[in-house]
Amino acid sequence: MIEKGVKVSQLIAHKEKSGSVVGFPGSKKVSTEELLTAKCDVLVPGALENQIDAKIAKNLNCKIIAEAANGPTLPEADPIIFKKKILVIPDILANSGGVCISYLEWVQNNMGYYWTFDEVANKMEKNITKGFKDAYEMSKKHKVDMRKATMALAVSRVVEAFNQKGIWP
């Protein structure tokens, strides 16, 4: 961990030379718990699942958690994090970019035309931003955490699609 920041170009050069970020000049080795509970604005657990348990949740020192890994937070930690008023961007939302891009590729292939990179990026940003805003609004309206709001929103959209296609009820 480096407490005063790092020049990214130097870190990249160190990793390319040594094969790891371990041992980067000015850094010190820390435990997983120390890393996850370090003071920061945004914590991005991005490698392994089941990293934030109740013990870690009690000691979190961040404002936002953006779950880049699949399932980094255990269910027992969610109520603790919510009570601490830490905003969680759950994995189902934070990781949705790949699915959105796959959908846009599918649409292009089926229609036989292709958008520019900027057009795809704009569509992507619009979808991701709308998804976040919709989940955030539901979270506030129903006074639930973002994970519950995101899941409820997803289920409601599936039900809406079924109703429009006459599949259910």
CNS distance restraints for C-alpha pairs under 8 A (distance, minus, plus):
assign (resid   1 and name CA) (resid  27 and name CA) 5.28 0.50 0.50
assign (resid   1 and name CA) (resid  28 and name CA) 5.34 0.50 0.50
assign (resid   1 and name CA) (resid  29 and name CA) 6.35 0.50 0.50
assign (resid   1 and name CA) (resid  30 and name CA) 6.52 0.50 0.50
assign (resid   1 and name CA) (resid  35 and name CA) 7.31 0.50 0.50
assign (resid   2 and name CA) (resid   6 and name CA) 7.01 0.50 0.50
assign (resid   2 and name CA) (resid  26 and name CA) 6.64 0.50 0.50
assign (resid   2 and name CA) (resid  27 and name CA) 4.90 0.50 0.50
assign (resid   2 and name CA) (resid  28 and name CA) 6.81 0.50 0.50
assign (resid   6 and name CA) (resid  10 and name CA) 7.80 0.50 0.50
assign (resid   6 and name CA) (resid  11 and name CA) 7.29 0.50 0.50
assign (resid   7 and name CA) (resid  11 and name CA) 6.46 0.50 0.50
assign (resid   8 and name CA) (resid  12 and name CA) 6.11 0.50 0.50
assign (resid   9 and name CA) (resid  13 and name CA) 6.18 0.50 0.50
assign (resid  10 and name CA) (resid  14 and name CA) 6.14 0.50 0.50
assign (resid  11 and name CA) (resid  15 and name CA) 6.19 0.50 0.50
assign (resid  11 and name CA) (resid  21 and name CA) 6.81 0.50 0.50
assign (resid  11 and name CA) (resid  24 and name CA) 6.89 0.50 0.50
assign (resid  12 and name CA) (resid  16 and name CA) 6.12 0.50 0.50
assign (resid  13 and name CA) (resid  17 and name CA) 6.14 0.50 0.50
assign (resid  14 and name CA) (resid  18 and name CA) 5.94 0.50 0.50
assign (resid  14 and name CA) (resid  19 and name CA) 7.68 0.50 0.50
assign (resid  14 and name CA) (resid  20 and name CA) 7.35 0.50 0.50
assign (resid  14 and name CA) (resid  21 and name CA) 6.64 0.50 0.50
assign (resid  14 and name CA) (resid  24 and name CA) 6.59 0.50 0.50
assign (resid  15 and name CA) (resid  19 and name CA) 4.84 0.50 0.50
assign (resid  15 and name CA) (resid  20 and name CA) 4.60 0.50 0.50
assign (resid  15 and name CA) (resid  21 and name CA) 5.11 0.50 0.50
assign (resid  16 and name CA) (resid  20 and name CA) 7.43 0.50 0.50
assign (resid  22 and name CA) (resid  29 and name CA) 7.57 0.50 0.50
assign (resid  23 and name CA) (resid  27 and name CA) 6.68 0.50 0.50
assign (resid  23 and name CA) (resid  28 and name CA) 7.49 0.50 0.50
assign (resid  23 and name CA) (resid  29 and name CA) 7.99 0.50 0.50
assign (resid  30 and name CA) (resid  34 and name CA) 5.91 0.50 0.50
assign (resid  30 and name CA) (resid  35 and name CA) 6.36 0.50 0.50
assign (resid  31 and name CA) (resid  35 and name CA) 6.24 0.50 0.50
assign (resid  32 and name CA) (resid  36 and name CA) 6.14 0.50 0.50
assign (resid  33 and name CA) (resid  37 and name CA) 6.06 0.50 0.50
assign (resid  33 and name CA) (resid  56 and name CA) 6.69 0.50 0.50
assign (resid  34 and name CA) (resid  38 and name CA) 5.85 0.50 0.50
assign (resid  36 and name CA) (resid  43 and name CA) 7.28 0.50 0.50
assign (resid  36 and name CA) (resid  45 and name CA) 7.79 0.50 0.50
assign (resid  36 and name CA) (resid  52 and name CA) 7.81 0.50 0.50
assign (resid  36 and name CA) (resid  56 and name CA) 7.31 0.50 0.50
assign (resid  36 and name CA) (resid  60 and name CA) 6.92 0.50 0.50
assign (resid  37 and name CA) (resid  56 and name CA) 6.80 0.50 0.50
assign (resid  37 and name CA) (resid  59 and name CA) 5.77 0.50 0.50
assign (resid  37 and name CA) (resid  60 and name CA) 4.58 0.50 0.50
assign (resid  37 and name CA) (resid  61 and name CA) 5.57 0.50 0.50
assign (resid  37 and name CA) (resid  62 and name CA) 7.76 0.50 0.50
assign (resid  38 and name CA) (resid  60 and name CA) 7.29 0.50 0.50
assign (resid  38 and name CA) (resid  61 and name CA) 6.09 0.50 0.50
assign (resid  38 and name CA) (resid  62 and name CA) 7.76 0.50 0.50
assign (resid  39 and name CA) (resid  60 and name CA) 7.79 0.50 0.50
assign (resid  39 and name CA) (resid  61 and name CA) 4.79 0.50 0.50
assign (resid  39 and name CA) (resid  62 and name CA) 5.89 0.50 0.50
assign (resid  40 and name CA) (resid  61 and name CA) 6.48 0.50 0.50
assign (resid  40 and name CA) (resid  62 and name CA) 4.98 0.50 0.50
assign (resid  40 and name CA) (resid  63 and name CA) 7.40 0.50 0.50
assign (resid  41 and name CA) (resid  62 and name CA) 4.96 0.50 0.50
assign (resid  41 and name CA) (resid  63 and name CA) 5.12 0.50 0.50
assign (resid  41 and name CA) (resid  64 and name CA) 6.31 0.50 0.50
assign (resid  42 and name CA) (resid  62 and name CA) 5.93 0.50 0.50
assign (resid  42 and name CA) (resid  63 and name CA) 6.08 0.50 0.50
assign (resid  42 and name CA) (resid  64 and name CA) 4.74 0.50 0.50
assign (resid  42 and name CA) (resid  65 and name CA) 5.72 0.50 0.50
assign (resid  42 and name CA) (resid  66 and name CA) 7.06 0.50 0.50
assign (resid  43 and name CA) (resid  62 and name CA) 6.40 0.50 0.50
assign (resid  43 and name CA) (resid  63 and name CA) 7.98 0.50 0.50
assign (resid  43 and name CA) (resid  64 and name CA) 6.23 0.50 0.50
assign (resid  43 and name CA) (resid  65 and name CA) 4.78 0.50 0.50
assign (resid  43 and name CA) (resid  66 and name CA) 6.30 0.50 0.50
assign (resid  44 and name CA) (resid  65 and name CA) 5.84 0.50 0.50
assign (resid  44 and name CA) (resid  66 and name CA) 4.95 0.50 0.50
assign (resid  44 and name CA) (resid  67 and name CA) 5.74 0.50 0.50
assign (resid  44 and name CA) (resid  68 and name CA) 6.19 0.50 0.50
assign (resid  45 and name CA) (resid  51 and name CA) 7.89 0.50 0.50
assign (resid  45 and name CA) (resid  65 and name CA) 7.60 0.50 0.50
assign (resid  45 and name CA) (resid  66 and name CA) 7.02 0.50 0.50
assign (resid  45 and name CA) (resid  67 and name CA) 5.52 0.50 0.50
assign (resid  45 and name CA) (resid  68 and name CA) 5.90 0.50 0.50
assign (resid  45 and name CA) (resid  69 and name CA) 6.04 0.50 0.50
assign (resid  45 and name CA) (resid  72 and name CA) 6.44 0.50 0.50
assign (resid  46 and name CA) (resid  67 and name CA) 6.43 0.50 0.50
assign (resid  46 and name CA) (resid  68 and name CA) 4.37 0.50 0.50
assign (resid  46 and name CA) (resid  69 and name CA) 4.16 0.50 0.50
assign (resid  46 and name CA) (resid  70 and name CA) 7.92 0.50 0.50
assign (resid  46 and name CA) (resid  72 and name CA) 7.71 0.50 0.50
assign (resid  47 and name CA) (resid  68 and name CA) 7.48 0.50 0.50
assign (resid  47 and name CA) (resid  69 and name CA) 5.29 0.50 0.50
assign (resid  48 and name CA) (resid  69 and name CA) 5.95 0.50 0.50
assign (resid  48 and name CA) (resid  70 and name CA) 7.23 0.50 0.50
assign (resid  48 and name CA) (resid  71 and name CA) 7.80 0.50 0.50
assign (resid  48 and name CA) (resid  72 and name CA) 6.09 0.50 0.50
assign (resid  49 and name CA) (resid  69 and name CA) 6.39 0.50 0.50
assign (resid  49 and name CA) (resid  70 and name CA) 5.79 0.50 0.50
assign (resid  49 and name CA) (resid  71 and name CA) 4.76 0.50 0.50
assign (resid  49 and name CA) (resid  72 and name CA) 3.92 0.50 0.50
assign (resid  49 and name CA) (resid  73 and name CA) 6.98 0.50 0.50
assign (resid  50 and name CA) (resid  71 and name CA) 6.13 0.50 0.50
assign (resid  50 and name CA) (resid  72 and name CA) 4.58 0.50 0.50
assign (resid  50 and name CA) (resid  73 and name CA) 5.40 0.50 0.50
assign (resid  50 and name CA) (resid  74 and name CA) 5.46 0.50 0.50
assign (resid  51 and name CA) (resid  72 and name CA) 5.11 0.50 0.50
assign (resid  51 and name CA) (resid  73 and name CA) 5.98 0.50 0.50
assign (resid  51 and name CA) (resid  74 and name CA) 7.32 0.50 0.50
assign (resid  52 and name CA) (resid  56 and name CA) 5.48 0.50 0.50
assign (resid  52 and name CA) (resid  57 and name CA) 6.11 0.50 0.50
assign (resid  52 and name CA) (resid  72 and name CA) 6.12 0.50 0.50
assign (resid  52 and name CA) (resid  73 and name CA) 4.60 0.50 0.50
assign (resid  52 and name CA) (resid  74 and name CA) 6.00 0.50 0.50
assign (resid  52 and name CA) (resid  77 and name CA) 6.67 0.50 0.50
assign (resid  53 and name CA) (resid  57 and name CA) 6.00 0.50 0.50
assign (resid  53 and name CA) (resid  73 and name CA) 6.42 0.50 0.50
assign (resid  53 and name CA) (resid  74 and name CA) 5.37 0.50 0.50
assign (resid  53 and name CA) (resid  75 and name CA) 7.92 0.50 0.50
assign (resid  53 and name CA) (resid  76 and name CA) 6.52 0.50 0.50
assign (resid  53 and name CA) (resid  77 and name CA) 5.23 0.50 0.50
assign (resid  54 and name CA) (resid  58 and name CA) 6.23 0.50 0.50
assign (resid  54 and name CA) (resid  74 and name CA) 7.72 0.50 0.50
assign (resid  54 and name CA) (resid  76 and name CA) 5.75 0.50 0.50
assign (resid  54 and name CA) (resid  77 and name CA) 4.48 0.50 0.50
assign (resid  54 and name CA) (resid  80 and name CA) 7.08 0.50 0.50
assign (resid  55 and name CA) (resid  59 and name CA) 6.80 0.50 0.50
assign (resid  55 and name CA) (resid  77 and name CA) 7.95 0.50 0.50
assign (resid  56 and name CA) (resid  60 and name CA) 6.20 0.50 0.50
assign (resid  56 and name CA) (resid  77 and name CA) 7.97 0.50 0.50
assign (resid  57 and name CA) (resid  77 and name CA) 5.56 0.50 0.50
assign (resid  57 and name CA) (resid  78 and name CA) 7.95 0.50 0.50
assign (resid  57 and name CA) (resid  80 and name CA) 6.20 0.50 0.50
assign (resid  57 and name CA) (resid  81 and name CA) 5.92 0.50 0.50
assign (resid  58 and name CA) (resid  80 and name CA) 6.54 0.50 0.50
assign (resid  58 and name CA) (resid  81 and name CA) 7.46 0.50 0.50
assign (resid  62 and name CA) (resid  86 and name CA) 6.96 0.50 0.50
assign (resid  63 and name CA) (resid  85 and name CA) 7.78 0.50 0.50
assign (resid  63 and name CA) (resid  86 and name CA) 5.07 0.50 0.50
assign (resid  63 and name CA) (resid  87 and name CA) 6.40 0.50 0.50
assign (resid  64 and name CA) (resid  86 and name CA) 5.49 0.50 0.50
assign (resid  64 and name CA) (resid  87 and name CA) 4.71 0.50 0.50
assign (resid  64 and name CA) (resid  88 and name CA) 5.77 0.50 0.50
assign (resid  64 and name CA) (resid  89 and name CA) 7.54 0.50 0.50
assign (resid  65 and name CA) (resid  86 and name CA) 7.16 0.50 0.50
assign (resid  65 and name CA) (resid  87 and name CA) 6.23 0.50 0.50
assign (resid  65 and name CA) (resid  88 and name CA) 4.68 0.50 0.50
assign (resid  65 and name CA) (resid  89 and name CA) 6.07 0.50 0.50
assign (resid  65 and name CA) (resid  90 and name CA) 7.96 0.50 0.50
assign (resid  66 and name CA) (resid  88 and name CA) 5.99 0.50 0.50
assign (resid  66 and name CA) (resid  89 and name CA) 4.72 0.50 0.50
assign (resid  66 and name CA) (resid  90 and name CA) 6.53 0.50 0.50
assign (resid  66 and name CA) (resid  91 and name CA) 7.44 0.50 0.50
assign (resid  66 and name CA) (resid  94 and name CA) 6.51 0.50 0.50
assign (resid  67 and name CA) (resid  71 and name CA) 7.66 0.50 0.50
assign (resid  67 and name CA) (resid  72 and name CA) 6.67 0.50 0.50
assign (resid  67 and name CA) (resid  88 and name CA) 7.46 0.50 0.50
assign (resid  67 and name CA) (resid  89 and name CA) 6.12 0.50 0.50
assign (resid  67 and name CA) (resid  90 and name CA) 5.42 0.50 0.50
assign (resid  67 and name CA) (resid  91 and name CA) 4.77 0.50 0.50
assign (resid  67 and name CA) (resid  94 and name CA) 6.11 0.50 0.50
assign (resid  67 and name CA) (resid  95 and name CA) 7.74 0.50 0.50
assign (resid  68 and name CA) (resid  91 and name CA) 6.03 0.50 0.50
assign (resid  68 and name CA) (resid  94 and name CA) 6.12 0.50 0.50
assign (resid  68 and name CA) (resid  95 and name CA) 6.18 0.50 0.50
assign (resid  69 and name CA) (resid  91 and name CA) 6.58 0.50 0.50
assign (resid  69 and name CA) (resid  95 and name CA) 7.84 0.50 0.50
assign (resid  70 and name CA) (resid  91 and name CA) 5.76 0.50 0.50
assign (resid  70 and name CA) (resid  92 and name CA) 7.93 0.50 0.50
assign (resid  70 and name CA) (resid  95 and name CA) 7.95 0.50 0.50
assign (resid  71 and name CA) (resid  91 and name CA) 6.54 0.50 0.50
assign (resid  73 and name CA) (resid  77 and name CA) 6.54 0.50 0.50
assign (resid  73 and name CA) (resid  78 and name CA) 7.29 0.50 0.50
assign (resid  74 and name CA) (resid  78 and name CA) 7.12 0.50 0.50
assign (resid  75 and name CA) (resid  79 and name CA) 7.98 0.50 0.50
assign (resid  76 and name CA) (resid  80 and name CA) 7.71 0.50 0.50
assign (resid  77 and name CA) (resid  81 and name CA) 6.18 0.50 0.50
assign (resid  78 and name CA) (resid  82 and name CA) 6.07 0.50 0.50
assign (resid  78 and name CA) (resid 145 and name CA) 7.76 0.50 0.50
assign (resid  79 and name CA) (resid  83 and name CA) 6.06 0.50 0.50
assign (resid  80 and name CA) (resid  84 and name CA) 6.29 0.50 0.50
assign (resid  81 and name CA) (resid  85 and name CA) 6.45 0.50 0.50
assign (resid  81 and name CA) (resid  86 and name CA) 5.70 0.50 0.50
assign (resid  82 and name CA) (resid  86 and name CA) 6.01 0.50 0.50
assign (resid  82 and name CA) (resid  87 and name CA) 7.37 0.50 0.50
assign (resid  82 and name CA) (resid 145 and name CA) 6.02 0.50 0.50
assign (resid  87 and name CA) (resid 145 and name CA) 7.96 0.50 0.50
assign (resid  87 and name CA) (resid 146 and name CA) 7.39 0.50 0.50
assign (resid  88 and name CA) (resid 145 and name CA) 7.61 0.50 0.50
assign (resid  88 and name CA) (resid 146 and name CA) 6.10 0.50 0.50
assign (resid  88 and name CA) (resid 147 and name CA) 7.38 0.50 0.50
assign (resid  89 and name CA) (resid  93 and name CA) 6.46 0.50 0.50
assign (resid  89 and name CA) (resid  94 and name CA) 5.95 0.50 0.50
assign (resid  89 and name CA) (resid 146 and name CA) 6.55 0.50 0.50
assign (resid  89 and name CA) (resid 147 and name CA) 7.45 0.50 0.50
assign (resid  90 and name CA) (resid  94 and name CA) 5.92 0.50 0.50
assign (resid  90 and name CA) (resid 146 and name CA) 6.69 0.50 0.50
assign (resid  90 and name CA) (resid 147 and name CA) 5.44 0.50 0.50
assign (resid  90 and name CA) (resid 150 and name CA) 7.77 0.50 0.50
assign (resid  91 and name CA) (resid  95 and name CA) 5.40 0.50 0.50
assign (resid  91 and name CA) (resid  96 and name CA) 7.86 0.50 0.50
assign (resid  92 and name CA) (resid  96 and name CA) 6.14 0.50 0.50
assign (resid  92 and name CA) (resid 150 and name CA) 7.53 0.50 0.50
assign (resid  93 and name CA) (resid 128 and name CA) 8.00 0.50 0.50
assign (resid  93 and name CA) (resid 131 and name CA) 7.38 0.50 0.50
assign (resid  93 and name CA) (resid 132 and name CA) 7.16 0.50 0.50
assign (resid  93 and name CA) (resid 150 and name CA) 7.11 0.50 0.50
assign (resid  96 and name CA) (resid 100 and name CA) 6.26 0.50 0.50
assign (resid  96 and name CA) (resid 128 and name CA) 7.58 0.50 0.50
assign (resid  97 and name CA) (resid 101 and name CA) 6.15 0.50 0.50
assign (resid  97 and name CA) (resid 124 and name CA) 7.30 0.50 0.50
assign (resid  97 and name CA) (resid 128 and name CA) 7.13 0.50 0.50
assign (resid  98 and name CA) (resid 102 and name CA) 6.14 0.50 0.50
assign (resid  99 and name CA) (resid 103 and name CA) 6.22 0.50 0.50
assign (resid 100 and name CA) (resid 104 and name CA) 6.31 0.50 0.50
assign (resid 100 and name CA) (resid 124 and name CA) 6.65 0.50 0.50
assign (resid 100 and name CA) (resid 127 and name CA) 7.67 0.50 0.50
assign (resid 101 and name CA) (resid 105 and name CA) 6.18 0.50 0.50
assign (resid 101 and name CA) (resid 120 and name CA) 7.89 0.50 0.50
assign (resid 101 and name CA) (resid 124 and name CA) 6.91 0.50 0.50
assign (resid 102 and name CA) (resid 106 and name CA) 6.15 0.50 0.50
assign (resid 103 and name CA) (resid 107 and name CA) 6.21 0.50 0.50
assign (resid 104 and name CA) (resid 108 and name CA) 6.25 0.50 0.50
assign (resid 104 and name CA) (resid 120 and name CA) 7.38 0.50 0.50
assign (resid 105 and name CA) (resid 109 and name CA) 6.15 0.50 0.50
assign (resid 106 and name CA) (resid 110 and name CA) 6.11 0.50 0.50
assign (resid 107 and name CA) (resid 111 and name CA) 6.06 0.50 0.50
assign (resid 108 and name CA) (resid 112 and name CA) 5.83 0.50 0.50
assign (resid 108 and name CA) (resid 113 and name CA) 5.40 0.50 0.50
assign (resid 108 and name CA) (resid 114 and name CA) 5.47 0.50 0.50
assign (resid 108 and name CA) (resid 115 and name CA) 7.47 0.50 0.50
assign (resid 109 and name CA) (resid 113 and name CA) 6.79 0.50 0.50
assign (resid 109 and name CA) (resid 114 and name CA) 7.66 0.50 0.50
assign (resid 115 and name CA) (resid 119 and name CA) 5.69 0.50 0.50
assign (resid 115 and name CA) (resid 120 and name CA) 6.22 0.50 0.50
assign (resid 116 and name CA) (resid 120 and name CA) 6.35 0.50 0.50
assign (resid 117 and name CA) (resid 121 and name CA) 6.06 0.50 0.50
assign (resid 118 and name CA) (resid 122 and name CA) 6.04 0.50 0.50
assign (resid 119 and name CA) (resid 123 and name CA) 6.23 0.50 0.50
assign (resid 120 and name CA) (resid 124 and name CA) 6.00 0.50 0.50
assign (resid 121 and name CA) (resid 125 and name CA) 6.03 0.50 0.50
assign (resid 122 and name CA) (resid 126 and name CA) 6.09 0.50 0.50
assign (resid 123 and name CA) (resid 127 and name CA) 6.24 0.50 0.50
assign (resid 124 and name CA) (resid 128 and name CA) 6.12 0.50 0.50
assign (resid 125 and name CA) (resid 129 and name CA) 5.85 0.50 0.50
assign (resid 126 and name CA) (resid 130 and name CA) 6.04 0.50 0.50
assign (resid 127 and name CA) (resid 131 and name CA) 6.09 0.50 0.50
assign (resid 128 and name CA) (resid 132 and name CA) 6.25 0.50 0.50
assign (resid 129 and name CA) (resid 133 and name CA) 6.15 0.50 0.50
assign (resid 130 and name CA) (resid 134 and name CA) 5.94 0.50 0.50
assign (resid 131 and name CA) (resid 135 and name CA) 6.14 0.50 0.50
assign (resid 132 and name CA) (resid 136 and name CA) 5.95 0.50 0.50
assign (resid 133 and name CA) (resid 137 and name CA) 6.03 0.50 0.50
assign (resid 134 and name CA) (resid 138 and name CA) 6.23 0.50 0.50
assign (resid 134 and name CA) (resid 153 and name CA) 7.79 0.50 0.50
assign (resid 135 and name CA) (resid 139 and name CA) 6.04 0.50 0.50
assign (resid 135 and name CA) (resid 146 and name CA) 6.50 0.50 0.50
assign (resid 135 and name CA) (resid 149 and name CA) 5.45 0.50 0.50
assign (resid 135 and name CA) (resid 150 and name CA) 5.15 0.50 0.50
assign (resid 135 and name CA) (resid 153 and name CA) 6.64 0.50 0.50
assign (resid 136 and name CA) (resid 140 and name CA) 6.29 0.50 0.50
assign (resid 136 and name CA) (resid 146 and name CA) 6.51 0.50 0.50
assign (resid 136 and name CA) (resid 149 and name CA) 7.36 0.50 0.50
assign (resid 137 and name CA) (resid 141 and name CA) 6.00 0.50 0.50
assign (resid 138 and name CA) (resid 142 and name CA) 5.99 0.50 0.50
assign (resid 138 and name CA) (resid 143 and name CA) 7.94 0.50 0.50
assign (resid 138 and name CA) (resid 144 and name CA) 7.94 0.50 0.50
assign (resid 138 and name CA) (resid 149 and name CA) 5.64 0.50 0.50
assign (resid 138 and name CA) (resid 153 and name CA) 7.69 0.50 0.50
assign (resid 139 and name CA) (resid 143 and name CA) 5.48 0.50 0.50
assign (resid 139 and name CA) (resid 144 and name CA) 4.93 0.50 0.50
assign (resid 139 and name CA) (resid 145 and name CA) 5.74 0.50 0.50
assign (resid 139 and name CA) (resid 146 and name CA) 5.58 0.50 0.50
assign (resid 139 and name CA) (resid 148 and name CA) 7.61 0.50 0.50
assign (resid 139 and name CA) (resid 149 and name CA) 5.07 0.50 0.50
assign (resid 140 and name CA) (resid 144 and name CA) 6.83 0.50 0.50
assign (resid 144 and name CA) (resid 148 and name CA) 6.31 0.50 0.50
assign (resid 144 and name CA) (resid 149 and name CA) 6.43 0.50 0.50
assign (resid 145 and name CA) (resid 149 and name CA) 6.29 0.50 0.50
assign (resid 146 and name CA) (resid 150 and name CA) 5.83 0.50 0.50
assign (resid 147 and name CA) (resid 151 and name CA) 6.18 0.50 0.50
assign (resid 148 and name CA) (resid 152 and name CA) 6.01 0.50 0.50
assign (resid 149 and name CA) (resid 153 and name CA) 5.98 0.50 0.50
assign (resid 150 and name CA) (resid 154 and name CA) 6.14 0.50 0.50
assign (resid 151 and name CA) (resid 155 and name CA) 6.19 0.50 0.50
assign (resid 152 and name CA) (resid 156 and name CA) 6.07 0.50 0.50
assign (resid 153 and name CA) (resid 157 and name CA) 6.22 0.50 0.50
assign (resid 154 and name CA) (resid 158 and name CA) 6.38 0.50 0.50
assign (resid 155 and name CA) (resid 159 and name CA) 6.25 0.50 0.50
assign (resid 156 and name CA) (resid 160 and name CA) 6.10 0.50 0.50
assign (resid 157 and name CA) (resid 161 and name CA) 6.16 0.50 0.50
assign (resid 158 and name CA) (resid 162 and name CA) 6.20 0.50 0.50
assign (resid 159 and name CA) (resid 163 and name CA) 6.14 0.50 0.50
assign (resid 159 and name CA) (resid 168 and name CA) 7.72 0.50 0.50
assign (resid 160 and name CA) (resid 164 and name CA) 6.19 0.50 0.50
assign (resid 161 and name CA) (resid 165 and name CA) 6.28 0.50 0.50
assign (resid 162 and name CA) (resid 166 and name CA) 6.06 0.50 0.50
assign (resid 162 and name CA) (resid 167 and name CA) 5.02 0.50 0.50
assign (resid 162 and name CA) (resid 168 and name CA) 5.46 0.50 0.50
assign (resid 163 and name CA) (resid 167 and name CA) 6.09 0.50 0.50
assign (resid 163 and name CA) (resid 168 and name CA) 5.48 0.50 0.50
assign (resid 163 and name CA) (resid 169 and name CA) 7.12 0.50 0.50
